[in-house]
Amino acid sequence: METRCKTRMELANEYGVDRKTFRRMLERVGVNLTSGLVTPTEQSLIFEKLGIPGKMKKGILKIPH
């Protein structure tokens, strides 16, 4: 994985979803991001909660309700 800051749009694209959907996914798993770019530390937390993009089965995201 890259160790650079990314935009929310970049991360949403990696997961194959819209930016707004990505925001809702993060809210559902309790991930609150700081404003601005998403740091590598925050990205690690996202990957821990949602899984690593590209290593998941296509079209299936396991998000707790």
PDB file of N, H, CA, C and O in Angstrom:
ATOM      1  N   MET A   1       0.833  -1.180   0.000  1.00  0.00           N
ATOM      2  CA  MET A   1       0.000   0.000   0.000  1.00  0.00           C
ATOM      3  C   MET A   1       0.879   1.246   0.000  1.00  0.00           C
ATOM      4  O   MET A   1       1.972   1.272   0.566  1.00  0.00           O
ATOM      5  N   GLU A   2       0.364   2.260  -0.648  1.00  0.00           N
ATOM      6  H   GLU A   2      -0.524   2.240  -1.108  1.00  0.00           H
ATOM      7  CA  GLU A   2       1.071   3.535  -0.674  1.00  0.00           C
ATOM      8  C   GLU A   2       1.016   4.186   0.702  1.00  0.00           C
ATOM      9  O   GLU A   2       0.073   3.976   1.464  1.00  0.00           O
ATOM     10  N   THR A   3       2.018   4.961   1.002  1.00  0.00           N
ATOM     11  H   THR A   3       2.784   5.131   0.383  1.00  0.00           H
ATOM     12  CA  THR A   3       2.038   5.676   2.274  1.00  0.00           C
ATOM     13  C   THR A   3       2.005   7.178   2.013  1.00  0.00           C
ATOM     14  O   THR A   3       2.919   7.909   2.395  1.00  0.00           O
ATOM     15  N   ARG A   4       0.935   7.626   1.354  1.00  0.00           N
ATOM     16  H   ARG A   4       0.193   7.033   1.044  1.00  0.00           H
ATOM     17  CA  ARG A   4       0.747   9.044   1.099  1.00  0.00           C
ATOM     18  C   ARG A   4      -0.678   9.409   1.469  1.00  0.00           C
ATOM     19  O   ARG A   4      -1.555   8.548   1.533  1.00  0.00           O
ATOM     20  N   CYS A   5      -0.901  10.680   1.710  1.00  0.00           N
ATOM     21  H   CYS A   5      -0.188  11.380   1.658  1.00  0.00           H
ATOM     22  CA  CYS A   5      -2.252  11.145   1.985  1.00  0.00           C
ATOM     23  C   CYS A   5      -3.081  11.044   0.710  1.00  0.00           C
ATOM     24  O   CYS A   5      -2.573  11.215  -0.398  1.00  0.00           O
ATOM     25  N   LYS A   6      -4.371  10.761   0.892  1.00  0.00           N
ATOM     26  H   LYS A   6      -4.785  10.622   1.792  1.00  0.00           H
ATOM     27  CA  LYS A   6      -5.276  10.624  -0.252  1.00  0.00           C
ATOM     28  C   LYS A   6      -6.547  11.410   0.028  1.00  0.00           C
ATOM     29  O   LYS A   6      -6.877  11.708   1.176  1.00  0.00           O
ATOM     30  N   THR A   7      -7.249  11.737  -1.048  1.00  0.00           N
ATOM     31  H   THR A   7      -6.981  11.494  -1.981  1.00  0.00           H
ATOM     32  CA  THR A   7      -8.544  12.375  -0.890  1.00  0.00           C
ATOM     33  C   THR A   7      -9.594  11.312  -0.607  1.00  0.00           C
ATOM     34  O   THR A   7      -9.381  10.125  -0.850  1.00  0.00           O
ATOM     35  N   ARG A   8     -10.718  11.757  -0.095  1.00  0.00           N
ATOM     36  H   ARG A   8     -10.891  12.722   0.102  1.00  0.00           H
ATOM     37  CA  ARG A   8     -11.826  10.835   0.143  1.00  0.00           C
ATOM     38  C   ARG A   8     -12.319  10.250  -1.182  1.00  0.00           C
ATOM     39  O   ARG A   8     -12.731   9.092  -1.248  1.00  0.00           O
ATOM     40  N   MET A   9     -12.270  11.065  -2.226  1.00  0.00           N
ATOM     41  H   MET A   9     -11.935  12.006  -2.173  1.00  0.00           H
ATOM     42  CA  MET A   9     -12.697  10.608  -3.550  1.00  0.00           C
ATOM     43  C   MET A   9     -11.795   9.478  -4.042  1.00  0.00           C
ATOM     44  O   MET A   9     -12.288   8.499  -4.603  1.00  0.00           O
ATOM     45  N   GLU A  10     -10.491   9.599  -3.842  1.00  0.00           N
ATOM     46  H   GLU A  10     -10.091  10.394  -3.386  1.00  0.00           H
ATOM     47  CA  GLU A  10      -9.562   8.540  -4.254  1.00  0.00           C
ATOM     48  C   GLU A  10      -9.897   7.236  -3.529  1.00  0.00           C
ATOM     49  O   GLU A  10      -9.937   6.167  -4.138  1.00  0.00           O
ATOM     50  N   LEU A  11     -10.135   7.339  -2.227  1.00  0.00           N
ATOM     51  H   LEU A  11     -10.103   8.207  -1.732  1.00  0.00           H
ATOM     52  CA  LEU A  11     -10.447   6.135  -1.453  1.00  0.00           C
ATOM     53  C   LEU A  11     -11.789   5.546  -1.865  1.00  0.00           C
ATOM     54  O   LEU A  11     -11.923   4.327  -1.975  1.00  0.00           O
ATOM     55  N   ALA A  12     -12.778   6.396  -2.093  1.00  0.00           N
ATOM     56  H   ALA A  12     -12.669   7.386  -2.003  1.00  0.00           H
ATOM     57  CA  ALA A  12     -14.084   5.914  -2.545  1.00  0.00           C
ATOM     58  C   ALA A  12     -13.936   5.170  -3.872  1.00  0.00           C
ATOM     59  O   ALA A  12     -14.536   4.113  -4.063  1.00  0.00           O
ATOM     60  N   ASN A  13     -13.142   5.718  -4.781  1.00  0.00           N
ATOM     61  H   ASN A  13     -12.655   6.578  -4.625  1.00  0.00           H
ATOM     62  CA  ASN A  13     -12.904   5.063  -6.070  1.00  0.00           C
ATOM     63  C   ASN A  13     -12.233   3.706  -5.887  1.00  0.00           C
ATOM     64  O   ASN A  13     -12.550   2.756  -6.602  1.00  0.00           O
ATOM     65  N   GLU A  14     -11.311   3.611  -4.935  1.00  0.00           N
ATOM     66  H   GLU A  14     -11.053   4.383  -4.355  1.00  0.00           H
ATOM     67  CA  GLU A  14     -10.651   2.328  -4.674  1.00  0.00           C
ATOM     68  C   GLU A  14     -11.661   1.276  -4.224  1.00  0.00           C
ATOM     69  O   GLU A  14     -11.526   0.097  -4.550  1.00  0.00           O
ATOM     70  N   TYR A  15     -12.682   1.711  -3.468  1.00  0.00           N
ATOM     71  H   TYR A  15     -12.792   2.669  -3.203  1.00  0.00           H
ATOM     72  CA  TYR A  15     -13.724   0.792  -3.009  1.00  0.00           C
ATOM     73  C   TYR A  15     -14.834   0.619  -4.042  1.00  0.00           C
ATOM     74  O   TYR A  15     -15.723  -0.216  -3.878  1.00  0.00           O
ATOM     75  N   GLY A  16     -14.773   1.418  -5.106  1.00  0.00           N
ATOM     76  H   GLY A  16     -14.051   2.097  -5.239  1.00  0.00           H
ATOM     77  CA  GLY A  16     -15.759   1.293  -6.171  1.00  0.00           C
ATOM     78  C   GLY A  16     -17.119   1.866  -5.823  1.00  0.00           C
ATOM     79  O   GLY A  16     -18.142   1.393  -6.320  1.00  0.00           O
ATOM     80  N   VAL A  17     -17.137   2.893  -4.965  1.00  0.00           N
ATOM     81  H   VAL A  17     -16.307   3.278  -4.562  1.00  0.00           H
ATOM     82  CA  VAL A  17     -18.394   3.512  -4.569  1.00  0.00           C
ATOM     83  C   VAL A  17     -18.296   5.025  -4.717  1.00  0.00           C
ATOM     84  O   VAL A  17     -17.208   5.579  -4.880  1.00  0.00           O
ATOM     85  N   ASP A  18     -19.451   5.682  -4.656  1.00  0.00           N
ATOM     86  H   ASP A  18     -20.334   5.232  -4.523  1.00  0.00           H
ATOM     87  CA  ASP A  18     -19.525   7.137  -4.692  1.00  0.00           C
ATOM     88  C   ASP A  18     -18.975   7.708  -3.380  1.00  0.00           C
ATOM     89  O   ASP A  18     -18.971   7.031  -2.352  1.00  0.00           O
ATOM     90  N   ARG A  19     -18.522   8.935  -3.428  1.00  0.00           N
ATOM     91  H   ARG A  19     -18.525   9.485  -4.264  1.00  0.00           H
ATOM     92  CA  ARG A  19     -17.958   9.587  -2.241  1.00  0.00           C
ATOM     93  C   ARG A  19     -18.958   9.639  -1.091  1.00  0.00           C
ATOM     94  O   ARG A  19     -18.590   9.426   0.064  1.00  0.00           O
ATOM     95  N   LYS A  20     -20.228   9.923  -1.408  1.00  0.00           N
ATOM     96  H   LYS A  20     -20.526  10.096  -2.347  1.00  0.00           H
ATOM     97  CA  LYS A  20     -21.251   9.989  -0.358  1.00  0.00           C
ATOM     98  C   LYS A  20     -21.512   8.614   0.253  1.00  0.00           C
ATOM     99  O   LYS A  20     -21.714   8.496   1.461  1.00  0.00           O
ATOM    100  N   THR A  21     -21.507   7.591  -0.573  1.00  0.00           N
ATOM    101  H   THR A  21     -21.343   7.687  -1.555  1.00  0.00           H
ATOM    102  CA  THR A  21     -21.667   6.228  -0.074  1.00  0.00           C
ATOM    103  C   THR A  21     -20.493   5.864   0.824  1.00  0.00           C
ATOM    104  O   THR A  21     -20.670   5.235   1.867  1.00  0.00           O
ATOM    105  N   PHE A  22     -19.285   6.265   0.411  1.00  0.00           N
ATOM    106  H   PHE A  22     -19.141   6.776  -0.436  1.00  0.00           H
ATOM    107  CA  PHE A  22     -18.093   5.999   1.214  1.00  0.00           C
ATOM    108  C   PHE A  22     -18.215   6.659   2.590  1.00  0.00           C
ATOM    109  O   PHE A  22     -17.857   6.061   3.604  1.00  0.00           O
ATOM    110  N   ARG A  23     -18.722   7.892   2.618  1.00  0.00           N
ATOM    111  H   ARG A  23     -19.013   8.378   1.794  1.00  0.00           H
ATOM    112  CA  ARG A  23     -18.900   8.602   3.888  1.00  0.00           C
ATOM    113  C   ARG A  23     -19.872   7.826   4.787  1.00  0.00           C
ATOM    114  O   ARG A  23     -19.621   7.664   5.981  1.00  0.00           O
ATOM    115  N   ARG A  24     -20.975   7.350   4.212  1.00  0.00           N
ATOM    116  H   ARG A  24     -21.179   7.482   3.242  1.00  0.00           H
ATOM    117  CA  ARG A  24     -21.945   6.580   4.996  1.00  0.00           C
ATOM    118  C   ARG A  24     -21.342   5.270   5.503  1.00  0.00           C
ATOM    119  O   ARG A  24     -21.622   4.843   6.623  1.00  0.00           O
ATOM    120  N   MET A  25     -20.512   4.636   4.669  1.00  0.00           N
ATOM    121  H   MET A  25     -20.284   4.983   3.759  1.00  0.00           H
ATOM    122  CA  MET A  25     -19.843   3.400   5.090  1.00  0.00           C
ATOM    123  C   MET A  25     -18.962   3.667   6.301  1.00  0.00           C
ATOM    124  O   MET A  25     -18.951   2.882   7.249  1.00  0.00           O
ATOM    125  N   LEU A  26     -18.224   4.773   6.273  1.00  0.00           N
ATOM    126  H   LEU A  26     -18.233   5.411   5.503  1.00  0.00           H
ATOM    127  CA  LEU A  26     -17.346   5.121   7.383  1.00  0.00           C
ATOM    128  C   LEU A  26     -18.148   5.417   8.643  1.00  0.00           C
ATOM    129  O   LEU A  26     -17.771   4.996   9.737  1.00  0.00           O
ATOM    130  N   GLU A  27     -19.245   6.134   8.491  1.00  0.00           N
ATOM    131  H   GLU A  27     -19.552   6.476   7.602  1.00  0.00           H
ATOM    132  CA  GLU A  27     -20.103   6.438   9.644  1.00  0.00           C
ATOM    133  C   GLU A  27     -20.618   5.157  10.283  1.00  0.00           C
ATOM    134  O   GLU A  27     -20.653   5.029  11.507  1.00  0.00           O
ATOM    135  N   ARG A  28     -21.017   4.211   9.438  1.00  0.00           N
ATOM    136  H   ARG A  28     -20.989   4.316   8.444  1.00  0.00           H
ATOM    137  CA  ARG A  28     -21.584   2.956   9.928  1.00  0.00           C
ATOM    138  C   ARG A  28     -20.597   2.142  10.763  1.00  0.00           C
ATOM    139  O   ARG A  28     -20.998   1.458  11.704  1.00  0.00           O
ATOM    140  N   VAL A  29     -19.313   2.212  10.424  1.00  0.00           N
ATOM    141  H   VAL A  29     -18.987   2.768   9.659  1.00  0.00           H
ATOM    142  CA  VAL A  29     -18.314   1.438  11.171  1.00  0.00           C
ATOM    143  C   VAL A  29     -17.616   2.291  12.229  1.00  0.00           C
ATOM    144  O   VAL A  29     -16.686   1.825  12.888  1.00  0.00           O
ATOM    145  N   GLY A  30     -18.061   3.539  12.395  1.00  0.00           N
ATOM    146  H   GLY A  30     -18.817   3.917  11.861  1.00  0.00           H
ATOM    147  CA  GLY A  30     -17.538   4.383  13.463  1.00  0.00           C
ATOM    148  C   GLY A  30     -16.203   5.037  13.178  1.00  0.00           C
ATOM    149  O   GLY A  30     -15.452   5.327  14.109  1.00  0.00           O
ATOM    150  N   VAL A  31     -15.888   5.276  11.922  1.00  0.00           N
ATOM    151  H   VAL A  31     -16.498   5.041  11.165  1.00  0.00           H
ATOM    152  CA  VAL A  31     -14.629   5.938  11.565  1.00  0.00           C
ATOM    153  C   VAL A  31     -14.913   7.419  11.328  1.00  0.00           C
ATOM    154  O   VAL A  31     -15.665   7.784  10.424  1.00  0.00           O
ATOM    155  N   ASN A  32     -14.298   8.265  12.157  1.00  0.00           N
ATOM    156  H   ASN A  32     -13.688   7.969  12.891  1.00  0.00           H
ATOM    157  CA  ASN A  32     -14.433   9.711  12.024  1.00  0.00           C
ATOM    158  C   ASN A  32     -13.102  10.267  11.548  1.00  0.00           C
ATOM    159  O   ASN A  32     -12.091  10.156  12.242  1.00  0.00           O
ATOM    160  N   LEU A  33     -13.103  10.861  10.371  1.00  0.00           N
ATOM    161  H   LEU A  33     -13.924  10.951   9.808  1.00  0.00           H
ATOM    162  CA  LEU A  33     -11.874  11.388   9.795  1.00  0.00           C
ATOM    163  C   LEU A  33     -11.708  12.862  10.127  1.00  0.00           C
ATOM    164  O   LEU A  33     -12.688  13.586  10.303  1.00  0.00           O
ATOM    165  N   THR A  34     -10.456  13.298  10.210  1.00  0.00           N
ATOM    166  H   THR A  34      -9.660  12.710  10.067  1.00  0.00           H
ATOM    167  CA  THR A  34     -10.178  14.711  10.365  1.00  0.00           C
ATOM    168  C   THR A  34     -10.449  15.396   9.029  1.00  0.00           C
ATOM    169  O   THR A  34     -10.582  14.731   8.001  1.00  0.00           O
ATOM    170  N   SER A  35     -10.530  16.709   9.047  1.00  0.00           N
ATOM    171  H   SER A  35     -10.422  17.249   9.882  1.00  0.00           H
ATOM    172  CA  SER A  35     -10.762  17.416   7.790  1.00  0.00           C
ATOM    173  C   SER A  35      -9.501  17.386   6.943  1.00  0.00           C
ATOM    174  O   SER A  35      -8.401  17.173   7.454  1.00  0.00           O
ATOM    175  N   GLY A  36      -9.666  17.597   5.663  1.00  0.00           N
ATOM    176  H   GLY A  36     -10.559  17.769   5.247  1.00  0.00           H
ATOM    177  CA  GLY A  36      -8.527  17.587   4.746  1.00  0.00           C
ATOM    178  C   GLY A  36      -8.252  16.202   4.214  1.00  0.00           C
ATOM    179  O   GLY A  36      -9.135  15.344   4.177  1.00  0.00           O
ATOM    180  N   LEU A  37      -7.017  15.994   3.801  1.00  0.00           N
ATOM    181  H   LEU A  37      -6.300  16.691   3.831  1.00  0.00           H
ATOM    182  CA  LEU A  37      -6.626  14.705   3.225  1.00  0.00           C
ATOM    183  C   LEU A  37      -6.648  13.602   4.273  1.00  0.00           C
ATOM    184  O   LEU A  37      -6.484  13.856   5.466  1.00  0.00           O
ATOM    185  N   VAL A  38      -6.854  12.375   3.808  1.00  0.00           N
ATOM    186  H   VAL A  38      -6.987  12.169   2.838  1.00  0.00           H
ATOM    187  CA  VAL A  38      -6.880  11.205   4.686  1.00  0.00           C
ATOM    188  C   VAL A  38      -5.448  10.712   4.846  1.00  0.00           C
ATOM    189  O   VAL A  38      -4.796  10.341   3.870  1.00  0.00           O
ATOM    190  N   THR A  39      -4.968  10.712   6.084  1.00  0.00           N
ATOM    191  H   THR A  39      -5.497  11.014   6.877  1.00  0.00           H
ATOM    192  CA  THR A  39      -3.585  10.335   6.360  1.00  0.00           C
ATOM    193  C   THR A  39      -3.395   8.827   6.254  1.00  0.00           C
ATOM    194  O   THR A  39      -4.366   8.073   6.321  1.00  0.00           O
ATOM    195  N   PRO A  40      -2.154   8.384   6.091  1.00  0.00           N
ATOM    196  CA  PRO A  40      -1.899   6.936   6.072  1.00  0.00           C
ATOM    197  C   PRO A  40      -2.406   6.224   7.332  1.00  0.00           C
ATOM    198  O   PRO A  40      -2.869   5.086   7.251  1.00  0.00           O
ATOM    199  N   THR A  41      -2.322   6.876   8.484  1.00  0.00           N
ATOM    200  H   THR A  41      -1.946   7.800   8.550  1.00  0.00           H
ATOM    201  CA  THR A  41      -2.822   6.279   9.721  1.00  0.00           C
ATOM    202  C   THR A  41      -4.330   6.080   9.651  1.00  0.00           C
ATOM    203  O   THR A  41      -4.842   5.031  10.040  1.00  0.00           O
ATOM    204  N   GLU A  42      -5.041   7.094   9.153  1.00  0.00           N
ATOM    205  H   GLU A  42      -4.625   7.947   8.837  1.00  0.00           H
ATOM    206  CA  GLU A  42      -6.490   6.979   8.999  1.00  0.00           C
ATOM    207  C   GLU A  42      -6.840   5.924   7.953  1.00  0.00           C
ATOM    208  O   GLU A  42      -7.820   5.195   8.107  1.00  0.00           O
ATOM    209  N   GLN A  43      -6.043   5.842   6.894  1.00  0.00           N
ATOM    210  H   GLN A  43      -5.247   6.434   6.769  1.00  0.00           H
ATOM    211  CA  GLN A  43      -6.273   4.832   5.862  1.00  0.00           C
ATOM    212  C   GLN A  43      -6.143   3.436   6.450  1.00  0.00           C
ATOM    213  O   GLN A  43      -6.927   2.547   6.116  1.00  0.00           O
ATOM    214  N   SER A  44      -5.167   3.235   7.316  1.00  0.00           N
ATOM    215  H   SER A  44      -4.530   3.957   7.587  1.00  0.00           H
ATOM    216  CA  SER A  44      -4.993   1.926   7.961  1.00  0.00           C
ATOM    217  C   SER A  44      -6.228   1.559   8.768  1.00  0.00           C
ATOM    218  O   SER A  44      -6.658   0.406   8.758  1.00  0.00           O
ATOM    219  N   LEU A  45      -6.803   2.540   9.472  1.00  0.00           N
ATOM    220  H   LEU A  45      -6.453   3.477   9.480  1.00  0.00           H
ATOM    221  CA  LEU A  45      -8.011   2.299  10.251  1.00  0.00           C
ATOM    222  C   LEU A  45      -9.175   1.933   9.330  1.00  0.00           C
ATOM    223  O   LEU A  45      -9.947   1.021   9.626  1.00  0.00           O
ATOM    224  N   ILE A  46      -9.291   2.645   8.223  1.00  0.00           N
ATOM    225  H   ILE A  46      -8.663   3.386   7.983  1.00  0.00           H
ATOM    226  CA  ILE A  46     -10.345   2.353   7.244  1.00  0.00           C
ATOM    227  C   ILE A  46     -10.181   0.931   6.710  1.00  0.00           C
ATOM    228  O   ILE A  46     -11.157   0.184   6.635  1.00  0.00           O
ATOM    229  N   PHE A  47      -8.966   0.552   6.342  1.00  0.00           N
ATOM    230  H   PHE A  47      -8.174   1.159   6.403  1.00  0.00           H
ATOM    231  CA  PHE A  47      -8.707  -0.781   5.796  1.00  0.00           C
ATOM    232  C   PHE A  47      -9.006  -1.856   6.842  1.00  0.00           C
ATOM    233  O   PHE A  47      -9.474  -2.942   6.503  1.00  0.00           O
ATOM    234  N   GLU A  48      -8.733  -1.552   8.113  1.00  0.00           N
ATOM    235  H   GLU A  48      -8.352  -0.669   8.388  1.00  0.00           H
ATOM    236  CA  GLU A  48      -9.012  -2.492   9.199  1.00  0.00           C
ATOM    237  C   GLU A  48     -10.521  -2.710   9.340  1.00  0.00           C
ATOM    238  O   GLU A  48     -10.971  -3.832   9.567  1.00  0.00           O
ATOM    239  N   LYS A  49     -11.289  -1.642   9.205  1.00  0.00           N
ATOM    240  H   LYS A  49     -10.923  -0.730   9.020  1.00  0.00           H
ATOM    241  CA  LYS A  49     -12.736  -1.726   9.391  1.00  0.00           C
ATOM    242  C   LYS A  49     -13.480  -2.227   8.156  1.00  0.00           C
ATOM    243  O   LYS A  49     -14.438  -2.992   8.275  1.00  0.00           O
ATOM    244  N   LEU A  50     -13.040  -1.795   6.962  1.00  0.00           N
ATOM    245  H   LEU A  50     -12.263  -1.174   6.866  1.00  0.00           H
ATOM    246  CA  LEU A  50     -13.762  -2.133   5.729  1.00  0.00           C
ATOM    247  C   LEU A  50     -13.082  -3.196   4.879  1.00  0.00           C
ATOM    248  O   LEU A  50     -13.683  -3.714   3.939  1.00  0.00           O
ATOM    249  N   GLY A  51     -11.842  -3.524   5.197  1.00  0.00           N
ATOM    250  H   GLY A  51     -11.353  -3.103   5.961  1.00  0.00           H
ATOM    251  CA  GLY A  51     -11.078  -4.438   4.359  1.00  0.00           C
ATOM    252  C   GLY A  51     -10.245  -3.664   3.359  1.00  0.00           C
ATOM    253  O   GLY A  51     -10.494  -2.483   3.116  1.00  0.00           O
ATOM    254  N   ILE A  52      -9.273  -4.313   2.787  1.00  0.00           N
ATOM    255  H   ILE A  52      -9.071  -5.272   2.984  1.00  0.00           H
ATOM    256  CA  ILE A  52      -8.383  -3.666   1.833  1.00  0.00           C
ATOM    257  C   ILE A  52      -9.036  -3.693   0.455  1.00  0.00           C
ATOM    258  O   ILE A  52      -9.436  -4.754  -0.024  1.00  0.00           O
ATOM    259  N   PRO A  53      -9.143  -2.523  -0.187  1.00  0.00           N
ATOM    260  CA  PRO A  53      -9.766  -2.495  -1.511  1.00  0.00           C
ATOM    261  C   PRO A  53      -9.005  -3.395  -2.486  1.00  0.00           C
ATOM    262  O   PRO A  53      -7.776  -3.464  -2.453  1.00  0.00           O
ATOM    263  N   GLY A  54      -9.744  -4.073  -3.341  1.00  0.00           N
ATOM    264  H   GLY A  54     -10.742  -4.017  -3.367  1.00  0.00           H
ATOM    265  CA  GLY A  54      -9.117  -4.955  -4.319  1.00  0.00           C
ATOM    266  C   GLY A  54      -8.890  -6.359  -3.793  1.00  0.00           C
ATOM    267  O   GLY A  54      -8.689  -7.283  -4.581  1.00  0.00           O
ATOM    268  N   LYS A  55      -8.917  -6.543  -2.487  1.00  0.00           N
ATOM    269  H   LYS A  55      -9.081  -5.793  -1.847  1.00  0.00           H
ATOM    270  CA  LYS A  55      -8.741  -7.865  -1.899  1.00  0.00           C
ATOM    271  C   LYS A  55     -10.070  -8.410  -1.405  1.00  0.00           C
ATOM    272  O   LYS A  55     -10.131  -9.434  -0.725  1.00  0.00           O
ATOM    273  N   MET A  56     -11.137  -7.698  -1.763  1.00  0.00           N
ATOM    274  H   MET A  56     -11.089  -6.866  -2.315  1.00  0.00           H
ATOM    275  CA  MET A  56     -12.465  -8.121  -1.347  1.00  0.00           C
ATOM    276  C   MET A  56     -13.165  -8.740  -2.544  1.00  0.00           C
ATOM    277  O   MET A  56     -12.781  -8.507  -3.690  1.00  0.00           O
ATOM    278  N   LYS A  57     -14.182  -9.523  -2.275  1.00  0.00           N
ATOM    279  H   LYS A  57     -14.494  -9.713  -1.344  1.00  0.00           H
ATOM    280  CA  LYS A  57     -14.995 -10.070  -3.360  1.00  0.00           C
ATOM    281  C   LYS A  57     -15.745  -8.912  -3.994  1.00  0.00           C
ATOM    282  O   LYS A  57     -16.280  -8.047  -3.300  1.00  0.00           O
ATOM    283  N   LYS A  58     -15.777  -8.904  -5.287  1.00  0.00           N
ATOM    284  H   LYS A  58     -15.343  -9.606  -5.851  1.00  0.00           H
ATOM    285  CA  LYS A  58     -16.396  -7.810  -6.025  1.00  0.00           C
ATOM    286  C   LYS A  58     -17.871  -7.650  -5.647  1.00  0.00           C
ATOM    287  O   LYS A  58     -18.637  -8.614  -5.645  1.00  0.00           O
ATOM    288  N   GLY A  59     -18.248  -6.404  -5.325  1.00  0.00           N
ATOM    289  H   GLY A  59     -17.625  -5.621  -5.326  1.00  0.00           H
ATOM    290  CA  GLY A  59     -19.623  -6.086  -5.034  1.00  0.00           C
ATOM    291  C   GLY A  59     -20.079  -6.433  -3.629  1.00  0.00           C
ATOM    292  O   GLY A  59     -21.251  -6.250  -3.300  1.00  0.00           O
ATOM    293  N   ILE A  60     -19.169  -6.935  -2.788  1.00  0.00           N
ATOM    294  H   ILE A  60     -18.217  -7.084  -3.055  1.00  0.00           H
ATOM    295  CA  ILE A  60     -19.569  -7.314  -1.444  1.00  0.00           C
ATOM    296  C   ILE A  60     -18.724  -6.556  -0.433  1.00  0.00           C
ATOM    297  O   ILE A  60     -17.508  -6.732  -0.366  1.00  0.00           O
ATOM    298  N   LEU A  61     -19.374  -5.719   0.343  1.00  0.00           N
ATOM    299  H   LEU A  61     -20.362  -5.576   0.288  1.00  0.00           H
ATOM    300  CA  LEU A  61     -18.723  -5.026   1.448  1.00  0.00           C
ATOM    301  C   LEU A  61     -19.414  -5.466   2.722  1.00  0.00           C
ATOM    302  O   LEU A  61     -20.636  -5.368   2.832  1.00  0.00           O
ATOM    303  N   LYS A  62     -18.657  -5.944   3.671  1.00  0.00           N
ATOM    304  H   LYS A  62     -17.664  -6.024   3.582  1.00  0.00           H
ATOM    305  CA  LYS A  62     -19.245  -6.370   4.937  1.00  0.00           C
ATOM    306  C   LYS A  62     -19.223  -5.183   5.882  1.00  0.00           C
ATOM    307  O   LYS A  62     -18.191  -4.828   6.451  1.00  0.00           O
ATOM    308  N   ILE A  63     -20.394  -4.582   6.031  1.00  0.00           N
ATOM    309  H   ILE A  63     -21.233  -4.871   5.569  1.00  0.00           H
ATOM    310  CA  ILE A  63     -20.527  -3.430   6.899  1.00  0.00           C
ATOM    311  C   ILE A  63     -21.527  -3.794   7.991  1.00  0.00           C
ATOM    312  O   ILE A  63     -22.679  -4.115   7.698  1.00  0.00           O
ATOM    313  N   PRO A  64     -21.087  -3.745   9.264  1.00  0.00           N
ATOM    314  CA  PRO A  64     -22.003  -4.072  10.348  1.00  0.00           C
ATOM    315  C   PRO A  64     -23.162  -3.071  10.406  1.00  0.00           C
ATOM    316  O   PRO A  64     -22.974  -1.890  10.111  1.00  0.00           O
ATOM    317  N   HIS A  65     -24.343  -3.531  10.780  1.00  0.00           N
ATOM    318  H   HIS A  65     -24.495  -4.490  11.020  1.00  0.00           H
ATOM    319  CA  HIS A  65     -25.526  -2.650  10.871  1.00  0.00           C
ATOM    320  C   HIS A  65     -25.700  -2.141  12.259  1.00  0.00           C
ATOM    321  O   HIS A  65     -26.637  -1.389  12.527  1.00  0.00           O
TER     322      HIS A  65
END
